[in-house]
Amino acid sequence: MKTLKVATILAISCMLTSCKEQEKNNTQTVEQTASKIEMVDFHSTHRCMTCKAIEANTEYTLKTYFAKELNENKITFQVINVDEKENGAIAEKFEASGTSLFLNVVKNGKETPMDLTDFAFMKGIDQEAFSKDLKAKIDTALEKL
């Protein structure tokens, strides 16, 4: 595996917000739930073939198996360049430098990030194996919501 360039992480405080108001509505559910799965794919400006495959295979898996959850914002997917100054806070939050893949379970406002970077590099260029294993990890995370 090629050595990755490590990006400098900027020390910017991370600002987390949560729902501060609870509204009761008898006709529809409030969209502001605090429970969801966040998939976060970090990368540097200069990307290798495996780094690009990790993003593509994550997106493929989410769109193929979790389209409903994506549409409902029960699962979100972010691709973030750690070299861009404005992404310093989120990179610091996940302690990400260079290519990293995280599955973050947010339940009732409490976050439980899982670092999937080693998995992603081991399976990154094998779409079938990557997708099968990532789907299983997401299914397990969804059960925790």
MODELLER restraints for C-alpha pairs under 7 A, 6 or more apart:
rsr = mdl.restraints
at = mdl.atoms
rsr.add(forms.Gaussian(group=physical.xy_distance, feature=features.Distance(at['CA:4:A'], at['CA:98:A']), mean=6.71, stdev=0.5))
rsr.add(forms.Gaussian(group=physical.xy_distance, feature=features.Distance(at['CA:5:A'], at['CA:98:A']), mean=6.39, stdev=0.5))
rsr.add(forms.Gaussian(group=physical.xy_distance, feature=features.Distance(at['CA:6:A'], at['CA:97:A']), mean=5.57, stdev=0.5))
rsr.add(forms.Gaussian(group=physical.xy_distance, feature=features.Distance(at['CA:6:A'], at['CA:98:A']), mean=5.26, stdev=0.5))
rsr.add(forms.Gaussian(group=physical.xy_distance, feature=features.Distance(at['CA:7:A'], at['CA:44:A']), mean=6.84, stdev=0.5))
rsr.add(forms.Gaussian(group=physical.xy_distance, feature=features.Distance(at['CA:7:A'], at['CA:82:A']), mean=6.66, stdev=0.5))
rsr.add(forms.Gaussian(group=physical.xy_distance, feature=features.Distance(at['CA:7:A'], at['CA:83:A']), mean=6.07, stdev=0.5))
rsr.add(forms.Gaussian(group=physical.xy_distance, feature=features.Distance(at['CA:7:A'], at['CA:97:A']), mean=5.20, stdev=0.5))
rsr.add(forms.Gaussian(group=physical.xy_distance, feature=features.Distance(at['CA:7:A'], at['CA:98:A']), mean=5.66, stdev=0.5))
rsr.add(forms.Gaussian(group=physical.xy_distance, feature=features.Distance(at['CA:9:A'], at['CA:88:A']), mean=6.04, stdev=0.5))
rsr.add(forms.Gaussian(group=physical.xy_distance, feature=features.Distance(at['CA:9:A'], at['CA:91:A']), mean=6.80, stdev=0.5))
rsr.add(forms.Gaussian(group=physical.xy_distance, feature=features.Distance(at['CA:9:A'], at['CA:92:A']), mean=6.31, stdev=0.5))
rsr.add(forms.Gaussian(group=physical.xy_distance, feature=features.Distance(at['CA:9:A'], at['CA:97:A']), mean=6.75, stdev=0.5))
rsr.add(forms.Gaussian(group=physical.xy_distance, feature=features.Distance(at['CA:10:A'], at['CA:88:A']), mean=4.97, stdev=0.5))
rsr.add(forms.Gaussian(group=physical.xy_distance, feature=features.Distance(at['CA:11:A'], at['CA:88:A']), mean=6.89, stdev=0.5))
rsr.add(forms.Gaussian(group=physical.xy_distance, feature=features.Distance(at['CA:11:A'], at['CA:92:A']), mean=6.96, stdev=0.5))
rsr.add(forms.Gaussian(group=physical.xy_distance, feature=features.Distance(at['CA:12:A'], at['CA:88:A']), mean=6.22, stdev=0.5))
rsr.add(forms.Gaussian(group=physical.xy_distance, feature=features.Distance(at['CA:12:A'], at['CA:89:A']), mean=5.01, stdev=0.5))
rsr.add(forms.Gaussian(group=physical.xy_distance, feature=features.Distance(at['CA:13:A'], at['CA:89:A']), mean=5.95, stdev=0.5))
rsr.add(forms.Gaussian(group=physical.xy_distance, feature=features.Distance(at['CA:14:A'], at['CA:89:A']), mean=5.03, stdev=0.5))
rsr.add(forms.Gaussian(group=physical.xy_distance, feature=features.Distance(at['CA:14:A'], at['CA:90:A']), mean=6.67, stdev=0.5))
rsr.add(forms.Gaussian(group=physical.xy_distance, feature=features.Distance(at['CA:14:A'], at['CA:93:A']), mean=6.46, stdev=0.5))
rsr.add(forms.Gaussian(group=physical.xy_distance, feature=features.Distance(at['CA:18:A'], at['CA:109:A']), mean=6.68, stdev=0.5))
rsr.add(forms.Gaussian(group=physical.xy_distance, feature=features.Distance(at['CA:19:A'], at['CA:32:A']), mean=6.59, stdev=0.5))
rsr.add(forms.Gaussian(group=physical.xy_distance, feature=features.Distance(at['CA:34:A'], at['CA:106:A']), mean=6.72, stdev=0.5))
rsr.add(forms.Gaussian(group=physical.xy_distance, feature=features.Distance(at['CA:34:A'], at['CA:107:A']), mean=6.04, stdev=0.5))
rsr.add(forms.Gaussian(group=physical.xy_distance, feature=features.Distance(at['CA:34:A'], at['CA:108:A']), mean=4.82, stdev=0.5))
rsr.add(forms.Gaussian(group=physical.xy_distance, feature=features.Distance(at['CA:34:A'], at['CA:109:A']), mean=5.12, stdev=0.5))
rsr.add(forms.Gaussian(group=physical.xy_distance, feature=features.Distance(at['CA:35:A'], at['CA:106:A']), mean=5.06, stdev=0.5))
rsr.add(forms.Gaussian(group=physical.xy_distance, feature=features.Distance(at['CA:35:A'], at['CA:107:A']), mean=4.14, stdev=0.5))
rsr.add(forms.Gaussian(group=physical.xy_distance, feature=features.Distance(at['CA:35:A'], at['CA:108:A']), mean=5.37, stdev=0.5))
rsr.add(forms.Gaussian(group=physical.xy_distance, feature=features.Distance(at['CA:35:A'], at['CA:109:A']), mean=6.76, stdev=0.5))
rsr.add(forms.Gaussian(group=physical.xy_distance, feature=features.Distance(at['CA:35:A'], at['CA:145:A']), mean=6.20, stdev=0.5))
rsr.add(forms.Gaussian(group=physical.xy_distance, feature=features.Distance(at['CA:36:A'], at['CA:74:A']), mean=4.71, stdev=0.5))
rsr.add(forms.Gaussian(group=physical.xy_distance, feature=features.Distance(at['CA:36:A'], at['CA:75:A']), mean=5.77, stdev=0.5))
rsr.add(forms.Gaussian(group=physical.xy_distance, feature=features.Distance(at['CA:36:A'], at['CA:105:A']), mean=6.21, stdev=0.5))
rsr.add(forms.Gaussian(group=physical.xy_distance, feature=features.Distance(at['CA:36:A'], at['CA:106:A']), mean=5.18, stdev=0.5))
rsr.add(forms.Gaussian(group=physical.xy_distance, feature=features.Distance(at['CA:36:A'], at['CA:107:A']), mean=6.48, stdev=0.5))
rsr.add(forms.Gaussian(group=physical.xy_distance, feature=features.Distance(at['CA:36:A'], at['CA:145:A']), mean=6.98, stdev=0.5))
rsr.add(forms.Gaussian(group=physical.xy_distance, feature=features.Distance(at['CA:37:A'], at['CA:74:A']), mean=6.16, stdev=0.5))
rsr.add(forms.Gaussian(group=physical.xy_distance, feature=features.Distance(at['CA:37:A'], at['CA:75:A']), mean=4.63, stdev=0.5))
rsr.add(forms.Gaussian(group=physical.xy_distance, feature=features.Distance(at['CA:37:A'], at['CA:76:A']), mean=6.39, stdev=0.5))
rsr.add(forms.Gaussian(group=physical.xy_distance, feature=features.Distance(at['CA:37:A'], at['CA:103:A']), mean=6.87, stdev=0.5))
rsr.add(forms.Gaussian(group=physical.xy_distance, feature=features.Distance(at['CA:37:A'], at['CA:104:A']), mean=5.70, stdev=0.5))
rsr.add(forms.Gaussian(group=physical.xy_distance, feature=features.Distance(at['CA:37:A'], at['CA:105:A']), mean=4.78, stdev=0.5))
rsr.add(forms.Gaussian(group=physical.xy_distance, feature=features.Distance(at['CA:37:A'], at['CA:106:A']), mean=6.04, stdev=0.5))
rsr.add(forms.Gaussian(group=physical.xy_distance, feature=features.Distance(at['CA:38:A'], at['CA:75:A']), mean=5.72, stdev=0.5))
rsr.add(forms.Gaussian(group=physical.xy_distance, feature=features.Distance(at['CA:38:A'], at['CA:76:A']), mean=4.89, stdev=0.5))
rsr.add(forms.Gaussian(group=physical.xy_distance, feature=features.Distance(at['CA:38:A'], at['CA:77:A']), mean=6.08, stdev=0.5))
rsr.add(forms.Gaussian(group=physical.xy_distance, feature=features.Distance(at['CA:38:A'], at['CA:103:A']), mean=5.77, stdev=0.5))
rsr.add(forms.Gaussian(group=physical.xy_distance, feature=features.Distance(at['CA:38:A'], at['CA:104:A']), mean=4.90, stdev=0.5))
rsr.add(forms.Gaussian(group=physical.xy_distance, feature=features.Distance(at['CA:38:A'], at['CA:105:A']), mean=6.46, stdev=0.5))
rsr.add(forms.Gaussian(group=physical.xy_distance, feature=features.Distance(at['CA:39:A'], at['CA:76:A']), mean=5.96, stdev=0.5))
rsr.add(forms.Gaussian(group=physical.xy_distance, feature=features.Distance(at['CA:39:A'], at['CA:77:A']), mean=4.70, stdev=0.5))
rsr.add(forms.Gaussian(group=physical.xy_distance, feature=features.Distance(at['CA:39:A'], at['CA:78:A']), mean=6.34, stdev=0.5))
rsr.add(forms.Gaussian(group=physical.xy_distance, feature=features.Distance(at['CA:39:A'], at['CA:102:A']), mean=5.78, stdev=0.5))
rsr.add(forms.Gaussian(group=physical.xy_distance, feature=features.Distance(at['CA:39:A'], at['CA:103:A']), mean=4.73, stdev=0.5))
rsr.add(forms.Gaussian(group=physical.xy_distance, feature=features.Distance(at['CA:39:A'], at['CA:104:A']), mean=6.34, stdev=0.5))
rsr.add(forms.Gaussian(group=physical.xy_distance, feature=features.Distance(at['CA:40:A'], at['CA:77:A']), mean=5.84, stdev=0.5))
rsr.add(forms.Gaussian(group=physical.xy_distance, feature=features.Distance(at['CA:40:A'], at['CA:78:A']), mean=4.89, stdev=0.5))
rsr.add(forms.Gaussian(group=physical.xy_distance, feature=features.Distance(at['CA:40:A'], at['CA:79:A']), mean=6.08, stdev=0.5))
rsr.add(forms.Gaussian(group=physical.xy_distance, feature=features.Distance(at['CA:40:A'], at['CA:101:A']), mean=5.82, stdev=0.5))
rsr.add(forms.Gaussian(group=physical.xy_distance, feature=features.Distance(at['CA:40:A'], at['CA:102:A']), mean=5.12, stdev=0.5))
rsr.add(forms.Gaussian(group=physical.xy_distance, feature=features.Distance(at['CA:40:A'], at['CA:103:A']), mean=6.51, stdev=0.5))
rsr.add(forms.Gaussian(group=physical.xy_distance, feature=features.Distance(at['CA:41:A'], at['CA:55:A']), mean=6.58, stdev=0.5))
rsr.add(forms.Gaussian(group=physical.xy_distance, feature=features.Distance(at['CA:41:A'], at['CA:78:A']), mean=6.13, stdev=0.5))
rsr.add(forms.Gaussian(group=physical.xy_distance, feature=features.Distance(at['CA:41:A'], at['CA:79:A']), mean=4.76, stdev=0.5))
rsr.add(forms.Gaussian(group=physical.xy_distance, feature=features.Distance(at['CA:41:A'], at['CA:80:A']), mean=6.14, stdev=0.5))
rsr.add(forms.Gaussian(group=physical.xy_distance, feature=features.Distance(at['CA:41:A'], at['CA:100:A']), mean=5.95, stdev=0.5))
rsr.add(forms.Gaussian(group=physical.xy_distance, feature=features.Distance(at['CA:41:A'], at['CA:101:A']), mean=4.63, stdev=0.5))
rsr.add(forms.Gaussian(group=physical.xy_distance, feature=features.Distance(at['CA:41:A'], at['CA:102:A']), mean=6.51, stdev=0.5))
rsr.add(forms.Gaussian(group=physical.xy_distance, feature=features.Distance(at['CA:42:A'], at['CA:79:A']), mean=5.90, stdev=0.5))
rsr.add(forms.Gaussian(group=physical.xy_distance, feature=features.Distance(at['CA:42:A'], at['CA:80:A']), mean=4.75, stdev=0.5))
rsr.add(forms.Gaussian(group=physical.xy_distance, feature=features.Distance(at['CA:42:A'], at['CA:81:A']), mean=5.82, stdev=0.5))
rsr.add(forms.Gaussian(group=physical.xy_distance, feature=features.Distance(at['CA:42:A'], at['CA:82:A']), mean=6.31, stdev=0.5))
rsr.add(forms.Gaussian(group=physical.xy_distance, feature=features.Distance(at['CA:42:A'], at['CA:96:A']), mean=6.92, stdev=0.5))
rsr.add(forms.Gaussian(group=physical.xy_distance, feature=features.Distance(at['CA:42:A'], at['CA:98:A']), mean=6.58, stdev=0.5))
rsr.add(forms.Gaussian(group=physical.xy_distance, feature=features.Distance(at['CA:42:A'], at['CA:99:A']), mean=5.13, stdev=0.5))
rsr.add(forms.Gaussian(group=physical.xy_distance, feature=features.Distance(at['CA:42:A'], at['CA:100:A']), mean=4.99, stdev=0.5))
rsr.add(forms.Gaussian(group=physical.xy_distance, feature=features.Distance(at['CA:42:A'], at['CA:101:A']), mean=6.23, stdev=0.5))
rsr.add(forms.Gaussian(group=physical.xy_distance, feature=features.Distance(at['CA:43:A'], at['CA:80:A']), mean=6.24, stdev=0.5))
rsr.add(forms.Gaussian(group=physical.xy_distance, feature=features.Distance(at['CA:43:A'], at['CA:81:A']), mean=4.97, stdev=0.5))
rsr.add(forms.Gaussian(group=physical.xy_distance, feature=features.Distance(at['CA:43:A'], at['CA:82:A']), mean=5.95, stdev=0.5))
rsr.add(forms.Gaussian(group=physical.xy_distance, feature=features.Distance(at['CA:43:A'], at['CA:98:A']), mean=4.94, stdev=0.5))
rsr.add(forms.Gaussian(group=physical.xy_distance, feature=features.Distance(at['CA:43:A'], at['CA:99:A']), mean=4.10, stdev=0.5))
rsr.add(forms.Gaussian(group=physical.xy_distance, feature=features.Distance(at['CA:43:A'], at['CA:100:A']), mean=6.59, stdev=0.5))
rsr.add(forms.Gaussian(group=physical.xy_distance, feature=features.Distance(at['CA:44:A'], at['CA:81:A']), mean=5.38, stdev=0.5))
rsr.add(forms.Gaussian(group=physical.xy_distance, feature=features.Distance(at['CA:44:A'], at['CA:82:A']), mean=5.58, stdev=0.5))
rsr.add(forms.Gaussian(group=physical.xy_distance, feature=features.Distance(at['CA:44:A'], at['CA:83:A']), mean=5.66, stdev=0.5))
rsr.add(forms.Gaussian(group=physical.xy_distance, feature=features.Distance(at['CA:44:A'], at['CA:98:A']), mean=4.86, stdev=0.5))
rsr.add(forms.Gaussian(group=physical.xy_distance, feature=features.Distance(at['CA:44:A'], at['CA:99:A']), mean=6.32, stdev=0.5))
rsr.add(forms.Gaussian(group=physical.xy_distance, feature=features.Distance(at['CA:45:A'], at['CA:81:A']), mean=6.32, stdev=0.5))
rsr.add(forms.Gaussian(group=physical.xy_distance, feature=features.Distance(at['CA:45:A'], at['CA:83:A']), mean=6.20, stdev=0.5))
rsr.add(forms.Gaussian(group=physical.xy_distance, feature=features.Distance(at['CA:50:A'], at['CA:121:A']), mean=6.85, stdev=0.5))
rsr.add(forms.Gaussian(group=physical.xy_distance, feature=features.Distance(at['CA:50:A'], at['CA:124:A']), mean=5.82, stdev=0.5))
rsr.add(forms.Gaussian(group=physical.xy_distance, feature=features.Distance(at['CA:50:A'], at['CA:125:A']), mean=5.91, stdev=0.5))
rsr.add(forms.Gaussian(group=physical.xy_distance, feature=features.Distance(at['CA:51:A'], at['CA:99:A']), mean=6.42, stdev=0.5))
rsr.add(forms.Gaussian(group=physical.xy_distance, feature=features.Distance(at['CA:53:A'], at['CA:124:A']), mean=5.73, stdev=0.5))
rsr.add(forms.Gaussian(group=physical.xy_distance, feature=features.Distance(at['CA:53:A'], at['CA:125:A']), mean=5.69, stdev=0.5))
rsr.add(forms.Gaussian(group=physical.xy_distance, feature=features.Distance(at['CA:54:A'], at['CA:120:A']), mean=6.16, stdev=0.5))
rsr.add(forms.Gaussian(group=physical.xy_distance, feature=features.Distance(at['CA:54:A'], at['CA:124:A']), mean=4.98, stdev=0.5))
rsr.add(forms.Gaussian(group=physical.xy_distance, feature=features.Distance(at['CA:57:A'], at['CA:127:A']), mean=5.82, stdev=0.5))
rsr.add(forms.Gaussian(group=physical.xy_distance, feature=features.Distance(at['CA:57:A'], at['CA:130:A']), mean=6.93, stdev=0.5))
rsr.add(forms.Gaussian(group=physical.xy_distance, feature=features.Distance(at['CA:57:A'], at['CA:131:A']), mean=6.50, stdev=0.5))
rsr.add(forms.Gaussian(group=physical.xy_distance, feature=features.Distance(at['CA:61:A'], at['CA:131:A']), mean=5.30, stdev=0.5))
rsr.add(forms.Gaussian(group=physical.xy_distance, feature=features.Distance(at['CA:61:A'], at['CA:135:A']), mean=6.68, stdev=0.5))
rsr.add(forms.Gaussian(group=physical.xy_distance, feature=features.Distance(at['CA:69:A'], at['CA:75:A']), mean=5.39, stdev=0.5))
rsr.add(forms.Gaussian(group=physical.xy_distance, feature=features.Distance(at['CA:70:A'], at['CA:76:A']), mean=6.00, stdev=0.5))
rsr.add(forms.Gaussian(group=physical.xy_distance, feature=features.Distance(at['CA:80:A'], at['CA:87:A']), mean=6.99, stdev=0.5))
rsr.add(forms.Gaussian(group=physical.xy_distance, feature=features.Distance(at['CA:81:A'], at['CA:87:A']), mean=6.91, stdev=0.5))
rsr.add(forms.Gaussian(group=physical.xy_distance, feature=features.Distance(at['CA:82:A'], at['CA:88:A']), mean=6.62, stdev=0.5))
rsr.add(forms.Gaussian(group=physical.xy_distance, feature=features.Distance(at['CA:82:A'], at['CA:91:A']), mean=6.12, stdev=0.5))
rsr.add(forms.Gaussian(group=physical.xy_distance, feature=features.Distance(at['CA:82:A'], at['CA:97:A']), mean=6.37, stdev=0.5))
rsr.add(forms.Gaussian(group=physical.xy_distance, feature=features.Distance(at['CA:82:A'], at['CA:98:A']), mean=6.52, stdev=0.5))
rsr.add(forms.Gaussian(group=physical.xy_distance, feature=features.Distance(at['CA:91:A'], at['CA:97:A']), mean=6.90, stdev=0.5))
rsr.add(forms.Gaussian(group=physical.xy_distance, feature=features.Distance(at['CA:100:A'], at['CA:117:A']), mean=4.92, stdev=0.5))
rsr.add(forms.Gaussian(group=physical.xy_distance, feature=features.Distance(at['CA:101:A'], at['CA:115:A']), mean=6.24, stdev=0.5))
rsr.add(forms.Gaussian(group=physical.xy_distance, feature=features.Distance(at['CA:101:A'], at['CA:116:A']), mean=5.18, stdev=0.5))
rsr.add(forms.Gaussian(group=physical.xy_distance, feature=features.Distance(at['CA:101:A'], at['CA:117:A']), mean=4.88, stdev=0.5))
rsr.add(forms.Gaussian(group=physical.xy_distance, feature=features.Distance(at['CA:101:A'], at['CA:120:A']), mean=6.87, stdev=0.5))
rsr.add(forms.Gaussian(group=physical.xy_distance, feature=features.Distance(at['CA:102:A'], at['CA:113:A']), mean=6.48, stdev=0.5))
rsr.add(forms.Gaussian(group=physical.xy_distance, feature=features.Distance(at['CA:102:A'], at['CA:114:A']), mean=5.56, stdev=0.5))
rsr.add(forms.Gaussian(group=physical.xy_distance, feature=features.Distance(at['CA:102:A'], at['CA:115:A']), mean=4.77, stdev=0.5))
rsr.add(forms.Gaussian(group=physical.xy_distance, feature=features.Distance(at['CA:102:A'], at['CA:116:A']), mean=5.40, stdev=0.5))
rsr.add(forms.Gaussian(group=physical.xy_distance, feature=features.Distance(at['CA:103:A'], at['CA:113:A']), mean=5.78, stdev=0.5))
rsr.add(forms.Gaussian(group=physical.xy_distance, feature=features.Distance(at['CA:103:A'], at['CA:114:A']), mean=5.13, stdev=0.5))
rsr.add(forms.Gaussian(group=physical.xy_distance, feature=features.Distance(at['CA:103:A'], at['CA:115:A']), mean=6.69, stdev=0.5))
rsr.add(forms.Gaussian(group=physical.xy_distance, feature=features.Distance(at['CA:103:A'], at['CA:116:A']), mean=6.96, stdev=0.5))
rsr.add(forms.Gaussian(group=physical.xy_distance, feature=features.Distance(at['CA:104:A'], at['CA:111:A']), mean=6.48, stdev=0.5))
rsr.add(forms.Gaussian(group=physical.xy_distance, feature=features.Distance(at['CA:104:A'], at['CA:112:A']), mean=5.54, stdev=0.5))
rsr.add(forms.Gaussian(group=physical.xy_distance, feature=features.Distance(at['CA:104:A'], at['CA:113:A']), mean=3.99, stdev=0.5))
rsr.add(forms.Gaussian(group=physical.xy_distance, feature=features.Distance(at['CA:104:A'], at['CA:114:A']), mean=5.93, stdev=0.5))
rsr.add(forms.Gaussian(group=physical.xy_distance, feature=features.Distance(at['CA:105:A'], at['CA:111:A']), mean=5.65, stdev=0.5))
rsr.add(forms.Gaussian(group=physical.xy_distance, feature=features.Distance(at['CA:105:A'], at['CA:112:A']), mean=5.05, stdev=0.5))
rsr.add(forms.Gaussian(group=physical.xy_distance, feature=features.Distance(at['CA:105:A'], at['CA:113:A']), mean=6.11, stdev=0.5))
rsr.add(forms.Gaussian(group=physical.xy_distance, feature=features.Distance(at['CA:105:A'], at['CA:141:A']), mean=6.58, stdev=0.5))
rsr.add(forms.Gaussian(group=physical.xy_distance, feature=features.Distance(at['CA:106:A'], at['CA:112:A']), mean=6.38, stdev=0.5))
rsr.add(forms.Gaussian(group=physical.xy_distance, feature=features.Distance(at['CA:107:A'], at['CA:145:A']), mean=5.95, stdev=0.5))
rsr.add(forms.Gaussian(group=physical.xy_distance, feature=features.Distance(at['CA:123:A'], at['CA:129:A']), mean=6.30, stdev=0.5))
rsr.add(forms.Gaussian(group=physical.xy_distance, feature=features.Distance(at['CA:123:A'], at['CA:130:A']), mean=5.02, stdev=0.5))
rsr.add(forms.Gaussian(group=physical.xy_distance, feature=features.Distance(at['CA:124:A'], at['CA:130:A']), mean=6.05, stdev=0.5))
